[in-house]
Amino acid sequence: MTRFIADVHTHHATPSYPAVEPHNASTALVRRWDAIARRVADVEDLLQESGAAGIDLRVLSAPPAMLAPPGGGGLARDDQRRVNDALALTVASHPARLSGLGTVDAFGGDGAGAEVERCVRELGLPGVVVDCAAGGRLISDPSARPALAAAAELGAPVFVHPVSVDSLTREFAPLGRLGTSLARGSVNAAALLSLLHDDVWAELPDLQVVFPMLGVAGLALAAATDEGAIISAQAPRGSRAHVYVDTMGFAAPAVRLAVALLGADHVLVGSDWPIGERSASRERVDRLLDDAGLDDADARLVAGENARRLFGIDRAS
């Protein structure tokens, strides 16, 4: 029996709000960006590729930083609403093959909380995507608490996406493309650790967050601390903080680490399409899960059953 495969890290932006070149992008990514931006806006291209690659479901998202040019004050609230309205229509047009996460500037205080609620209650989107940091603030900042609280109350997962920070990008610039990724991953890891450091789960025990594998250092550092025990698969029943990580990069050792720390029930297939250099395909996912040493039950969880549960997807494979 074939596994149901859901790629939860797939980018899409309505043509009215095209994806902008990432702040502090590597030279290699800048060269590719025009082609990437066209693909991000082309749903039919995505569906065609998904069918050819054997991917059953894509969960679409456009983090705020993908849509707002740097230095422009972020994505305005009305623009967030329009982006989310368009996403809901796109998903509704292909309900068997697409799901979507609302775009929310998490650092917008009560307004951000209201938009989370609108995305879930009015638009029927199962969760939201946010930037992991903005203006020197990490996701645990009080300004982001209303958005996180609304998501926790609604049972809506929050995908915490990496961003580029000037200081780290400059520091790691000699490493080229790897330095750009390291800078983004470091901020993403810090965002995860901020949730632990500031005891956010003590206030919001039902909060569910998804981090890309780029921030895996946060998992490793959390595992080495007493504070990090609550995110592990071995946390006492009822006290486990729900942290999920995707398979971005498709490296078997990284997946083994994530499964060992979080449990197979908290790891999801995610490719960073179409930006990631390794795109998802049935062949690649199956090989990855086999190389990671997962038994069939755990492999099915990671491949797509976790996504079905987390995002409320009830569709035949």
SEMIFI-318340 format. One record per residue: z negated, y, x of N, C-alpha, C, O in turn. Coordinates in steps of 0.2 Angstrom, whole numbers, padded with zeros to 4 digits, always signed. Atoms other than C-alpha are relative to their C-alpha. Last residue first. Example, Ala and Ser with C-alpha at 12.3 -4.5 7.8 and 13.67 -1.06 7.14 Angstrom:
# SEMIFI-318340
+0001-0006-0004-0036-0005+0068-0003+0005-0004-0004+0011-0001+0000-0006+0004-0039-0022+0062+0000+0006+0004-0003+0005+0009
//
This chain:
# SEMIFI-318340
-0004+0000-0006+0003+0044-0026+0006-0004-0001+0010-0004+0004-0002+0006-0003-0004+0048-0043+0004+0000+0006+0008+0005+0007-0007+0001+0001-0012+0065-0045+0002-0007+0003-0001-0009+0008+0000+0006+0004-0030+0070-0048+0008-0002-0001+0010-0001-0007-0007+0002+0001-0032+0084-0035-0001-0007-0003-0003-0012-0001+0000+0002+0007-0050+0092-0037+0007-0002-0002+0010-0001-0007-0004-0005+0004-0048+0101-0020+0001-0002-0007+0005+0001-0011+0002-0007-0002-0062+0092-0011+0004+0005-0004+0000+0010-0006+0007-0001+0002-0059+0075-0019-0002+0007+0001-0004+0011-0004+0000+0000+0007-0040+0075-0017-0007+0001-0003-0008+0005-0008-0003-0006+0003-0042+0082+0000+0000-0001-0007-0001+0004-0011+0005-0005-0001-0054+0068+0005+0003+0006-0003-0001+0010-0006+0005+0001+0005-0042+0055-0002-0005+0005+0000-0008+0008-0005-0001-0004+0006-0027+0062+0008-0006-0001-0005-0006+0003-0009-0007-0001+0001-0025+0055+0026+0001+0004-0007+0005+0008-0007-0003-0006-0004-0043+0057+0031+0007+0002-0002+0008+0007-0003+0004-0006+0001-0050+0046+0017+0003+0006+0003+0004+0011+0000-0002-0002+0007-0036+0033+0018-0004+0007-0002-0001+0011-0005-0007-0003-0001-0039+0031+0037+0002+0003-0007+0005+0009-0007+0001-0006-0003-0058+0028+0033+0007+0004+0001+0007+0010+0000+0004-0004+0005-0054+0014+0021-0001+0007+0003+0001+0012-0001-0004-0003+0005-0040+0007+0033-0004+0004-0005-0001+0009-0008-0002+0006+0004-0051+0006+0048+0004+0003-0006+0004+0009-0007+0003+0000+0007-0050+0021+0060+0002-0006-0004+0008-0009-0003+0004+0006+0001-0047+0018+0078-0003+0000-0007-0008-0004-0007+0007-0002+0000-0040+0035+0082-0005-0005-0001-0011-0005-0001+0002-0001-0007-0024+0027+0087-0007+0003+0001-0010+0002+0006+0001+0006-0004-0022+0021+0070-0003+0000+0007-0007-0003+0009+0006+0004+0003-0026+0037+0062-0001-0006+0003-0007-0009+0004+0006-0003-0002-0014+0046+0073-0006-0003-0002-0010-0005+0002+0001+0002-0007+0000+0033+0071-0006+0004+0002-0010+0000+0006+0002+0007-0001-0001+0035+0052-0002-0002+0007-0007-0005+0008+0006+0001+0002-0001+0054+0053-0003-0007+0000-0008-0009+0003+0005-0003-0004+0014+0055+0064-0007-0001-0002-0012-0003+0002+0000+0004-0006+0024+0042+0054-0005+0003+0005-0009-0001+0008+0003+0006+0001+0020+0051+0038-0001-0004+0006-0006-0007+0007-0005+0005+0003+0025+0067+0045-0004-0006-0001-0009-0007+0002+0002+0006+0003+0015+0083+0049+0006-0004-0002+0010-0002-0005+0000+0000+0007+0021+0096+0061-0002-0007-0003-0001-0012+0001+0000+0007+0002+0016+0096+0080+0000+0001-0008-0006+0001-0011-0006+0003-0003+0021+0114+0086+0001-0008-0002+0006-0011-0001+0002+0005-0005+0010+0122+0074+0006-0004+0003+0011-0005-0001+0002-0004-0007+0017+0138+0066-0002-0006+0005+0000-0005+0011-0004+0003-0005+0026+0129+0051-0001+0003+0007+0003+0003+0012-0008-0001+0001+0015+0122+0046+0001+0007-0002-0003+0010-0006-0002-0007-0001-0003+0123+0053+0007+0001-0001+0010+0004+0003-0005-0001-0005-0004+0104+0053+0001+0007+0002+0004+0008+0008-0002-0007+0000-0019+0098+0043+0004+0001+0006+0003-0001+0011-0006-0001-0003-0025+0081+0038+0002+0007-0001+0002+0010-0006-0006-0001+0004-0043+0081+0033+0006+0001+0004+0006+0004+0010-0005-0002-0004-0060+0076+0040+0007+0000-0004+0007-0005-0008+0000-0007-0001-0076+0076+0031+0005+0002+0005+0005+0008+0008-0001-0004+0007-0076+0059+0023+0000+0007+0001+0000+0011-0004-0007+0000+0002-0073+0051+0040+0001+0004-0007+0007+0006-0008-0001+0006+0004-0090+0057+0046+0007+0000-0002+0010+0006-0003+0001-0002+0007-0095+0074+0053+0001-0006-0005-0001-0005-0011+0005-0005+0002-0099+0070+0071-0001+0002-0007-0007+0002-0010+0007+0002-0002-0091+0053+0074-0005+0006-0002-0011+0004-0003+0003+0005+0004-0076+0058+0063-0007-0002+0002-0011-0003-0002+0001-0003+0007-0073+0074+0072-0003-0005-0005-0008-0003-0008+0006-0004-0001-0074+0066+0089-0002+0003-0007-0008+0003-0008+0006+0005-0001-0062+0052+0084-0007+0004+0001-0012+0002-0002+0001+0002+0006-0050+0066+0078-0006-0005+0000-0010-0005-0004+0003-0005+0004-0051+0075+0094-0002-0003-0007-0007-0001-0009+0007-0001-0003-0048+0059+0104-0003+0005-0004-0009+0005-0006+0004+0005+0003-0032+0055+0092-0008+0001+0003-0012+0000-0001+0003+0003-0006-0024+0072+0095-0005-0005-0002-0010-0004-0005-0001+0008+0000-0014+0077+0080-0001-0003+0006+0003-0007+0009-0001+0002-0007-0014+0096+0085+0001-0007+0000+0005-0010+0005-0005-0005-0004-0022+0102+0069+0001-0002+0007-0004-0003+0010-0002+0003-0006-0032+0087+0062+0005+0004+0004+0009+0001+0008-0006+0003+0000-0043+0097+0050+0003-0004+0006-0001-0003+0011-0005-0003-0006-0061+0100+0050+0006-0004-0001+0007-0009-0004-0006+0004+0000-0074+0099+0035+0004+0003+0006+0004+0009+0008-0005-0003-0005-0091+0106+0035+0005-0005+0001+0004-0011+0003-0007+0003+0001-0102+0102+0020+0005+0004+0004+0007+0009+0002-0005-0006+0001-0120+0105+0025+0007-0002+0000+0009-0006+0005-0006-0001-0004-0130+0089+0023+0004+0006-0002+0006+0007-0008+0001-0006-0004-0148+0091+0015+0007+0001+0005+0007+0006+0009+0002-0006+0004-0146+0080+0000-0001+0006+0004-0001+0011+0002-0003-0001+0006-0147+0064+0010-0002+0006-0004-0008+0007-0004+0003+0004+0006-0153+0066+0027+0003+0002-0006+0006+0007-0007+0005-0005+0003-0140+0072+0040-0003-0004-0006+0000-0008-0009+0007+0003+0000-0132+0057+0049-0005+0004-0003-0011+0003-0003+0000+0005+0005-0114+0063+0044-0007-0004+0000-0008-0007-0005-0002+0007-0002-0118+0078+0054+0000-0005-0006-0003-0004-0011-0007+0001+0002-0118+0096+0047+0002-0007+0002+0008-0009+0000-0001+0000+0007-0137+0097+0046+0008-0001-0002+0009-0003-0008+0001+0006+0003-0140+0092+0064+0002+0000-0008+0004-0006-0010-0006+0003+0002-0132+0108+0070-0001-0007-0003+0004-0010-0006-0003-0004+0006-0148+0118+0070+0006-0004-0003+0007-0004-0009+0004+0002+0005-0156+0105+0082+0003+0003-0007+0003+0000-0012+0006-0004+0002-0143+0108+0094-0003-0003-0006+0000-0006-0010+0005+0000-0005-0130+0098+0104-0006+0004-0001-0010+0005+0003+0003+0007-0001-0120+0093+0089-0005+0000+0005-0010-0004+0005+0005+0001+0005-0118+0112+0085-0003-0007+0001-0009-0008+0000+0006-0004-0001-0110+0114+0102-0005-0001-0005-0011-0001-0004+0003+0003-0006-0097+0100+0099-0007+0004+0002-0012+0001+0003+0003+0006+0001-0093+0106+0082-0004-0003+0005-0010-0005+0005+0005-0002+0004-0090+0124+0087-0004-0006-0002-0010-0007-0002+0005-0001-0004-0079+0118+0101-0007+0001-0004-0012+0000-0002+0004+0006+0000-0068+0111+0087-0006+0001+0005-0011-0003+0005+0007-0002-0002-0062+0128+0083-0005-0006+0001-0011-0005+0000+0001-0005-0006-0044+0124+0085-0007+0002+0001-0008+0004+0007+0002+0004-0006-0047+0108+0074+0000+0005+0006-0003+0004+0011-0006+0004-0004-0045+0119+0059-0003-0002+0006-0008+0000+0009-0002-0004-0006-0061+0124+0049+0006-0004+0003+0006-0010+0003-0005+0004-0004-0065+0119+0031+0002+0004+0006+0004+0010+0005-0005-0004-0004-0080+0126+0022+0004-0005+0004+0002-0011+0006-0005+0005-0003-0090+0119+0007+0005+0004+0004+0008+0009+0002-0006-0002-0003-0105+0129+0001+0004-0005+0004+0001-0009+0008-0006+0003+0002-0117+0120-0010+0007+0002+0003+0012+0000+0001-0001+0007-0002-0132+0123+0000+0006-0003-0003+0008-0008+0000-0006+0003+0003-0130+0142-0001+0001-0007+0001+0006-0009+0005-0001-0005+0006-0146+0151+0004+0005-0003-0004+0005-0003-0011+0007+0000+0004-0152+0137+0016+0001+0004-0006-0003+0003-0011+0000+0006+0004-0133+0134+0020-0007+0000-0003-0008-0003-0009-0003-0001+0006-0132+0152+0027+0000-0006-0005-0001-0005-0011+0002+0004+0006-0145+0149+0039+0003+0001-0006+0000+0001-0011+0002-0004+0006-0139+0163+0050-0003-0003-0006-0004+0000-0011+0005-0005-0003-0137+0153+0066-0004+0004-0005-0010+0005-0005+0006+0003-0002-0129+0139+0056-0005+0005+0003-0011+0004+0000+0003+0002+0006-0116+0150+0048-0006-0004+0001-0011-0004-0003+0004-0005+0004-0114+0159+0064-0003-0002-0006-0008+0000-0008+0007-0001-0003-0110+0143+0073-0004+0005-0003-0010+0005-0004+0004+0006+0002-0095+0140+0062-0007+0001+0002-0011+0000-0002+0001-0001+0007-0089+0158+0065-0004-0006-0003-0008-0005-0007+0006-0005+0001-0092+0156+0084-0001+0001-0008-0007+0002-0010+0006+0004-0002-0080+0141+0084-0006+0004-0001-0011+0002-0004+0001+0005+0006-0067+0151+0075-0006-0004+0001-0010-0005-0004+0003-0004+0006-0069+0165+0088-0001-0004-0006-0006-0003-0010+0007-0002-0002-0067+0152+0102-0003+0005-0006-0009+0004-0007+0005+0006+0001-0052+0144+0094-0007+0002+0001-0012+0000-0002+0001+0001+0007-0043+0161+0093-0005-0006-0002-0009-0005-0006+0003-0006+0003-0046+0165+0111-0001-0001-0007-0007+0000-0010+0007+0000-0002-0042+0147+0117-0004+0006-0003-0010+0005-0006+0003+0005+0005-0026+0147+0107-0007+0000+0002-0011-0001-0003+0000-0003+0007-0021+0164+0116-0003-0005-0005-0007-0003-0009+0005-0006+0000-0026+0157+0133-0001+0003-0007-0006+0004-0010+0006+0003+0001-0016+0141+0130-0006+0005+0000-0011+0004-0004+0001+0002+0007-0001+0152+0127-0006-0004-0001-0009-0003-0007-0006+0000+0004-0003+0161+0143-0002-0003-0007-0006-0001-0010-0002+0007+0001-0018+0156+0154+0006-0001-0005+0007-0006-0007-0003+0003-0005-0019+0173+0162+0002-0008-0001+0006-0011+0002-0007-0001+0000-0022+0181+0145+0003-0004+0006+0009-0006+0006-0003+0006-0001-0039+0173+0143+0008+0000+0001+0011-0005+0002+0003+0004-0005-0049+0189+0145+0004-0007+0002+0004-0009+0008-0001-0003-0006-0036+0199+0136-0004-0004+0006-0001-0005+0011-0007+0001-0001-0036+0188+0121+0001+0002+0007+0005-0001+0011-0001+0007-0003-0055+0187+0122+0007-0001+0002+0008-0005+0007+0004+0001-0006-0057+0206+0121+0001-0007+0003+0002-0008+0009-0003-0003-0006-0043+0209+0108-0004-0002+0007+0000-0004+0011+0004-0005-0002-0049+0196+0095+0002+0003+0007+0004-0001+0011+0000-0002-0007-0036+0185+0087-0005+0006+0001-0004+0011-0002-0003-0006-0002-0040+0176+0071+0000+0002+0007-0004-0002+0011+0001-0004-0006-0044+0159+0065+0003+0006+0000+0008+0008-0003-0005+0000-0004-0045+0153+0047-0001+0004+0007-0004+0009+0006+0002-0005-0004-0060+0148+0037+0005+0000+0006+0005-0004+0011-0003+0001-0007-0054+0138+0023-0001+0006+0004+0002+0011+0002-0002-0006-0004-0067+0140+0009+0003-0002+0006+0000-0005+0011+0000+0000-0008-0069+0126-0003+0002+0006+0003+0007+0009+0000-0006-0002-0003-0073+0130-0022+0000+0000+0008-0004+0004+0011-0002+0006-0003-0088+0122-0030+0007+0000+0003+0011-0005+0004-0006+0003+0003-0089+0137-0041+0002-0007+0002+0007-0010+0000+0001+0001+0007-0106+0142-0036+0005-0004-0004+0004-0008-0008+0005+0005+0001-0102+0139-0018-0002-0001-0007-0002-0007-0009-0003+0007-0001-0086+0149-0019-0005-0005-0001-0003-0011-0004-0004+0001+0005-0095+0164-0027+0003-0007+0001+0004-0011-0004+0005+0002+0005-0109+0163-0014+0004-0001-0006+0003-0006-0010+0002+0007-0001-0096+0163+0000-0004-0002-0006-0004-0008-0008-0006+0005+0000-0087+0178-0007-0002-0007+0001+0000-0011-0003-0003+0000+0007-0103+0188-0011+0005-0005+0000+0006-0009-0005+0005+0005+0004-0110+0183+0007+0002+0000-0007+0002-0006-0010-0004+0006+0002-0095+0191+0017-0004-0005-0005-0001-0009-0008-0005-0002+0004-0103+0208+0019+0004-0005-0003+0008-0005-0008+0002-0002+0007-0119+0200+0024+0006+0002-0004+0006+0001-0010+0002-0007+0001-0110+0193+0040-0002+0001-0008+0001-0001-0012+0006+0000+0003-0109+0174+0041-0003+0007-0002-0008+0008-0004+0000+0002+0008-0090+0175+0042-0007+0000-0003-0008+0000-0009-0002+0007+0001-0091+0184+0059-0002-0001-0007-0004+0003-0011+0005+0004+0005-0091+0203+0060+0003-0007+0000+0009-0008-0001+0006+0002-0004-0083+0213+0075-0005-0004-0004-0010-0006-0002+0003-0006-0002-0070+0221+0063-0007-0001+0004-0012+0002+0003-0004-0006+0001-0065+0205+0055-0004+0006+0003-0010+0006+0001+0004-0006-0003-0070+0187+0058+0005+0006-0002+0011+0005-0003+0007+0002-0002-0066+0169+0051-0004+0006+0003-0010+0006+0003+0000-0001-0007-0052+0176+0040-0007-0002+0003-0012+0000-0001+0003-0007-0003-0052+0169+0023+0001+0000+0007+0002-0005+0011-0001+0000-0008-0043+0155+0013-0003+0007+0002-0001+0012-0001-0003-0006-0003-0048+0151-0005+0000-0001+0007-0003-0005+0010+0004-0003-0006-0052+0136-0016+0004+0007+0002+0008+0009-0001+0006+0004-0001-0045+0126-0031-0005+0003+0005-0011+0001+0006+0000+0002-0007-0033+0138-0038-0006-0003+0002-0012-0001+0000+0000+0007-0001-0033+0139-0057+0001-0003+0007+0002-0009+0008-0006+0002-0002-0028+0157-0059+0001-0008+0001+0006-0011+0002-0006-0003+0003-0041+0163-0070+0006-0003+0002+0011-0005-0002+0001+0000+0007-0057+0153-0065+0006+0002-0004+0008-0002-0009+0002+0007+0002-0053+0149-0047+0000+0000-0008+0003-0005-0010-0005+0005-0003-0043+0164-0041-0002-0007-0003+0003-0010-0005-0006-0001+0003-0053+0176-0052+0005-0006+0002+0008-0009-0002+0001+0003+0006-0070+0169-0045+0007+0001-0004+0008-0004-0008+0001+0007-0001-0064+0172-0027-0001-0003-0007+0003-0008-0009-0006+0003-0001-0058+0189-0032+0000-0008+0001+0005-0011-0002-0003+0000+0006-0075+0194-0039+0007-0003+0000+0010-0007-0004+0002+0005+0005-0083+0188-0024+0003+0000-0006+0004-0006-0009-0002+0006-0003-0072+0199-0013-0002-0006-0004+0001-0011-0006-0007+0000+0002-0075+0214-0024+0003-0007+0002+0007-0010-0001+0000+0002+0007-0094+0211-0022+0007-0001-0002+0009-0005-0006+0006-0001+0005-0092+0213-0003+0001-0003-0007+0004-0008-0008-0001-0006+0005-0075+0215+0005-0006+0000-0005-0005+0004-0010+0004-0005-0002-0078+0204+0021+0000+0006-0005-0003+0012-0003+0007+0002+0001-0071+0189+0013-0005+0005+0001-0010+0005-0001+0003-0004-0006-0053+0197+0012-0008-0001-0001-0011+0002-0005+0006-0005+0001-0047+0184+0000-0002+0003+0006-0004-0001+0011+0001-0004-0006-0030+0174-0001-0006+0005-0002-0005+0009-0006-0001-0008+0001-0031+0161-0014-0002+0003+0006-0006+0002+0010+0006-0004-0001-0029+0143-0009+0001+0007+0000+0005+0010+0003+0001-0006-0003-0015+0132-0016-0007+0003+0001-0011+0002-0003+0006-0003+0002-0009+0115-0022+0000+0007+0004+0004+0008+0009+0003-0005-0003+0009+0108-0021-0007+0002-0003-0008+0001-0009-0001+0000-0007+0018+0092-0024-0004+0006+0004-0004+0006+0010+0001+0006-0003+0014+0087-0042+0000+0000+0008-0002-0005+0011+0007+0002+0000+0011+0104-0048-0001-0007+0003-0007-0008+0005-0001+0007-0004+0028+0111-0042-0007-0003+0000-0009-0005+0005-0007+0002+0001+0031+0127-0053+0001-0007+0003+0006-0010+0002-0001+0002+0007+0012+0129-0056+0007-0003-0001+0009-0007-0005+0003+0007+0001+0010+0130-0037+0001-0003-0007+0002-0009-0007-0003+0005-0005+0022+0144-0035-0002-0007-0001+0001-0012-0002-0006+0002+0003+0015+0153-0050+0004-0005+0004+0007-0009+0001+0001+0005+0006-0002+0152-0043+0006-0002-0004+0007-0007-0006+0002+0007-0002+0004+0159-0027-0001-0005-0006+0001-0011-0006-0006+0003-0002+0012+0174-0035-0001-0007+0002+0003-0012+0001-0004+0001+0006-0004+0179-0044+0007-0004+0002+0008-0009-0002+0003+0006+0003-0013+0176-0027+0003-0001-0007+0004-0007-0009-0001+0006-0004-0002+0188-0018-0002-0006-0003+0001-0011-0004-0007+0001+0001-0003+0201-0032+0002-0007+0004+0006-0011+0002-0001+0003+0007-0022+0200-0032+0007-0002-0001+0009-0007-0004+0003+0006+0000-0023+0202-0013+0001-0003-0007+0003-0009-0008-0005+0004-0003-0012+0217-0014-0002-0008+0000+0002-0012-0001-0005+0001+0005-0023+0225-0027+0005-0005+0003+0009-0009+0000+0002+0004+0005-0038+0222-0015+0006-0001-0005+0007-0007-0007+0003-0004+0006-0029+0230+0000-0002-0005-0006+0002-0010-0006-0004+0001+0006-0025+0218+0015-0004+0003-0006-0010+0001-0008+0000+0006+0004-0033+0225+0031+0004+0000-0006+0008+0004-0008+0005+0000+0005-0036+0242+0037-0001-0006-0004-0004-0006-0009-0002-0003+0006-0019+0245+0045-0006-0001-0005-0005+0001-0011+0001-0007+0000-0024+0242+0063+0001+0003-0007+0000+0010-0007+0006-0002-0004-0016+0225+0064-0001+0008+0000+0004+0011+0000-0001-0002-0007-0002+0222+0051-0007+0002+0003-0011+0005-0001+0002-0007-0001-0009+0213+0035+0001+0002+0007-0002-0001+0012-0004-0004+0005-0001+0197+0028-0001+0007+0002+0003+0012+0000-0007+0002+0000-0006+0184+0041+0004+0005-0004+0010+0005-0002-0003-0002-0006-0023+0192+0044+0008-0001+0001+0011+0002+0005-0001-0007+0000-0027+0189+0026+0003+0003+0006+0008+0007+0005+0006-0004-0001-0025+0171+0027+0002+0007+0000+0007+0009+0002-0002-0006-0004-0010+0164+0018-0006+0004+0002-0008+0008-0002+0004-0006-0001-0012+0147+0011+0003+0005+0004+0007+0004+0008-0003-0006-0002-0003+0132+0003-0006+0005+0001-0010+0006-0003+0004-0005+0002-0010+0114+0001+0001+0007+0003+0000+0008+0009+0002-0005-0004+0004+0102+0003-0005+0005-0003-0004+0007-0009+0003-0007+0002+0005+0086-0005-0001+0005+0005-0003+0003+0011+0001+0000+0007+0014+0069-0003-0002+0007-0003+0001+0009-0009+0007-0003+0002+0020+0071+0014+0000+0001-0007+0004+0004-0010+0005+0005+0003+0034+0058+0018-0007+0003-0001-0011-0001-0002+0005+0002-0004+0043+0068+0031-0005-0004-0003-0009-0007+0000-0003+0003-0005+0059+0070+0021-0005-0003+0005-0004-0009+0008-0003+0006+0002+0050+0075+0006+0003-0005+0005+0002-0011+0005+0006+0005+0002+0039+0087+0015+0003-0006-0003+0000-0012-0001+0002+0003-0006+0055+0095+0023-0006-0005-0001-0006-0011+0002-0005+0005-0003+0063+0097+0007-0002-0003+0006-0002-0009+0007+0000+0006+0004+0047+0104-0001+0005-0005+0003+0004-0011+0003+0006+0004-0001+0045+0117+0013+0000-0007-0004-0002-0012-0001+0000+0003-0007+0063+0122+0013-0006-0004+0001-0005-0010+0004-0005+0005+0001+0062+0125-0006+0001-0004+0007+0001-0010+0007+0003+0006+0002+0046+0135-0003+0005-0006-0001+0003-0012+0000-0005+0005+0004+0054+0147+0008-0003-0006-0002-0004-0011+0001-0002-0003+0006+0042+0162+0013+0005-0005-0004+0006-0003-0010+0006-0001+0004+0034+0153+0027+0001+0002-0007-0003+0001-0011+0002+0007+0003+0051+0147+0033-0007+0001-0004-0008-0003-0009-0004+0002+0005+0057+0165+0035-0002-0007-0003-0001-0008-0009+0001-0004+0006+0042+0170+0044+0004-0002-0005+0002-0002-0011+0007+0003+0004+0043+0155+0056-0001+0004-0006-0002+0001-0011-0002+0006+0003+0062+0160+0061-0007-0003-0004-0006-0005-0010-0005-0002+0006+0057+0178+0064+0002-0006-0004+0002-0006-0010+0004-0002+0006+0041+0172+0074+0005+0002-0006+0004+0000-0011-0001+0005+0005+0049+0160+0087-0001+0004-0007+0000+0001-0012-0007+0002+0000+0050+0173+0101+0002-0004-0006+0008-0004-0009-0004-0006+0001+0034+0180+0097+0007-0001-0001+0011+0001-0005+0000-0001+0007+0026+0163+0097+0004+0006-0002+0007+0006-0007-0004+0005+0003+0032+0160+0115+0000+0001-0008+0005-0001-0011-0008-0002-0001+0026+0177+0121+0004-0005-0004+0009-0004-0007-0002+0002-0007+0008+0173+0114+0008+0002+0000+0011+0003-0005-0003+0007+0000+0002+0182+0098+0003-0001+0007+0004+0004+0011+0002+0003-0007-0011+0196+0101+0004-0007+0000+0001-0011+0003+0003-0005-0005-0010+0201+0082-0001-0004+0006-0004-0010+0006+0007+0000-0001+0001+0188+0073-0002+0005+0005+0001+0006+0010+0001+0002-0007+0019+0194+0068-0008+0000+0002-0011+0005+0001-0001-0004-0005+0018+0197+0049-0001-0003+0007-0005-0008+0007+0005+0001-0006+0020+0185+0036+0002+0004+0005+0008+0005+0007-0002+0005-0005+0030+0192+0021-0005-0001+0006-0009+0004+0007+0005-0001-0005+0022+0200+0006+0001-0005+0006-0003-0010+0007+0002-0007+0001+0036+0201-0007-0006+0002+0005-0006+0008+0006-0005-0004-0003+0043+0185+0000-0002+0008-0001+0000+0012+0003-0005-0002+0005+0027+0176-0006+0005+0005+0004+0003+0009+0008+0001-0007+0002+0018+0169+0009+0005+0002-0005+0011+0000-0003-0006-0002+0004+0016+0150+0013-0002+0007-0002-0008+0009-0004+0000-0007+0002+0006+0142+0026+0006+0001-0004+0011-0001-0003-0007-0001+0000+0001+0123+0027+0001+0008-0003-0002+0010-0008-0001-0005-0005-0016+0117+0033+0008+0002+0000+0011+0001+0005+0004-0005+0003-0021+0105+0019+0001+0007+0004-0002+0012+0002+0001-0004-0005-0008+0092+0022-0003+0007-0002+0000+0011-0006+0000-0007+0002-0010+0079+0010-0001+0004+0006-0006+0003+0010+0001-0004-0005-0005+0060+0013+0000+0008-0003+0005+0009-0006-0001-0006+0003-0008+0046+0000-0001+0005+0006-0007+0005+0009+0006-0005+0001-0008+0030+0010+0003+0007-0003+0009+0009-0002+0000-0006-0004+0005+0017+0007-0006+0005-0001-0008+0005-0007+0000-0006+0004+0000+0000+0000+0000+0006+0004-0004+0007+0009
//
